[in-house]
Amino acid sequence: MSRRHFLRAAGGLAAGAALPAAAQSNRILPVQDIAPLIARITGGRPVEKRDVTVELPSLAENGNSVPLRIRVASPMSATDLVTDLHVFAERNPRPFVAAYHFGPVVARAQVDTRIRLAVEQRVLVIAALTGGRFLSGETHVVVTSAACIDEGI
């Protein structure tokens, strides 16, 4: 084998190993259609994209425990009360991640928790308010070491 052939082969191996995790994970866990899940929660009513802040690190090194903070700008009064928060991760094997329910004595609509995420994806939060209104917020996260999937795939 000549030096030129060796370098060409080594370059090809290095390029193959350097493929982004996102490109490989698209094949394993494609984006799921979460519209039916959202429609079941909203009953087909419109969802406004405002007043819901979703905070995740933009890069999560370990998908087993990713910190998540959700805040909804609401006075939490009798006429404007957040009753539920629903969290979706569209590329998790089970995209409906969590639901949080608030009672009338809660002073603010905020949740601080940790969730499992499979791969690079969008995380969407739907807030249900009194009067049948719905608000949403979303963010994007890159997960370098995925959770929720079989590493042997």
Residue pairs with C-beta under 8 A, 6 or more apart in sequence:
21 119
21 120
21 144
21 146
22 119
22 120
22 142
25 91
25 118
25 119
25 120
25 146
28 119
28 149
28 153
29 91
29 92
29 93
29 118
29 119
29 149
30 91
31 90
31 91
31 121
32 90
32 91
32 95
34 88
34 90
34 95
34 96
34 124
37 88
37 95
37 96
38 47
38 88
38 126
41 84
41 86
41 126
41 128
41 134
42 126
42 128
42 134
43 132
45 132
45 133
45 134
46 134
47 126
47 134
47 135
47 136
48 133
48 134
48 135
48 136
49 135
49 136
49 137
49 138
50 135
50 136
50 137
51 72
51 73
51 74
51 127
51 135
51 137
52 70
52 71
52 72
52 73
52 125
52 126
52 127
52 135
52 136
52 137
53 69
53 70
53 71
53 72
53 73
53 137
54 68
54 69
54 70
54 123
54 124
54 125
54 137
54 138
54 139
55 68
55 69
55 70
55 71
55 139
56 66
56 67
56 68
56 123
56 139
56 141
57 66
57 67
57 141
58 140
58 141
58 142
59 141
59 142
59 144
60 66
60 117
60 141
60 142
60 143
60 144
61 144
61 145
62 143
62 144
62 145
62 147
63 116
63 117
63 118
63 119
63 143
63 145
63 146
63 147
63 148
64 116
64 145
64 147
65 114
65 116
66 114
66 115
66 116
66 117
66 141
66 143
67 112
67 113
67 114
68 87
68 111
68 112
68 113
68 114
68 115
68 123
69 110
69 111
69 112
70 85
70 87
70 100
70 109
70 110
70 111
70 125
70 137
71 108
71 109
71 110
72 82
72 85
72 109
72 110
72 127
72 135
74 80
74 81
74 82
74 108
74 109
74 127
74 129
76 82
76 102
76 106
76 107
76 108
76 109
78 104
78 130
79 130
79 131
80 129
80 130
80 131
81 102
81 104
81 129
81 130
82 102
82 106
82 109
82 127
82 128
82 129
83 101
83 102
83 128
83 129
83 130
84 99
84 100
84 101
84 102
84 127
84 128
85 98
85 99
85 100
85 102
85 109
85 111
85 125
85 126
85 127
85 128
86 96
86 98
86 99
86 125
86 126
86 127
86 128
87 96
87 97
87 98
87 99
87 100
87 115
87 123
87 124
87 125
88 95
88 96
88 97
88 123
88 124
88 125
88 126
89 95
89 97
89 115
89 117
89 118
89 121
89 122
89 123
89 124
90 121
90 122
90 124
91 118
91 119
91 120
91 121
91 122
92 116
92 117
92 118
92 121
92 148
93 118
93 148
93 149
94 148
97 115
97 116
97 123
98 113
98 115
100 111
102 109
109 127
115 123
116 147
116 148
117 123
117 141
117 143
117 146
117 147
117 148
118 143
118 146
118 147
118 148
118 149
119 143
119 146
119 149
120 140
120 141
120 142
120 143
121 140
121 141
121 143
122 138
122 139
122 140
123 138
123 139
123 140
123 141
124 136
124 137
124 138
125 136
125 137
125 138
126 134
126 135
126 136
127 134
127 135
127 136
127 137
128 134
129 135
